[in-house]
């Protein structure tokens, strides 16, 4: 679906930090429009980082970021996992589809209010790793694949009495792709992304 180019164009800006109390995909791509179309986003329109995140954090739309160091972020509450069994998770099915088209895609989610956190990686349409912790129930709900080297290097093991937190999610994102909290430090030209509805 093409962007509506007749709407007033927002002013391009540079990447902004995000991640806390949010869910996002990191898609191995340098083309935001192709990612938005792969997701079949409806009501697409251009947005800068500031407005994109405002819409994403308001809860209805998702923001497909401009490419950053070879990755496109797809950010928004509609991406949050339900933390159901893996076969029932729409966000993981979507992740596998994205990886089928783009080679690799990752999912990250963190919400300190309910202490629920998740991460997953898919390559070539296959879900290689998925970890999800349901804070409401105090238990792991996903355990797909072996712990990755990056998880092990960061010490992301959770014995009884210890649970993951939002900093674990950010640190792992930085090892697998990009830590979105570091976005403000990147030297990237001002540009636009895309807002739409899943």
ABEGO torsion letter per residue (X at the ends): XBBBAABBBBBBBBBBBBGBGBBBBBBBBABAAAAAAAAGBBGBBBBBAAAAAAAAAAGABBBBBBBBGGBBBBBEAAABBAGBBAAABAAAAAAAAAAAAAGBBBBBBBBAAAGBBBBBBBBGGBBABBBBBBAAAGBBABBBEBBBAAAAAAGBBBBBGBBBBAAAAAAAAAAABBBAAAAAABBBBBBBBBBBBX
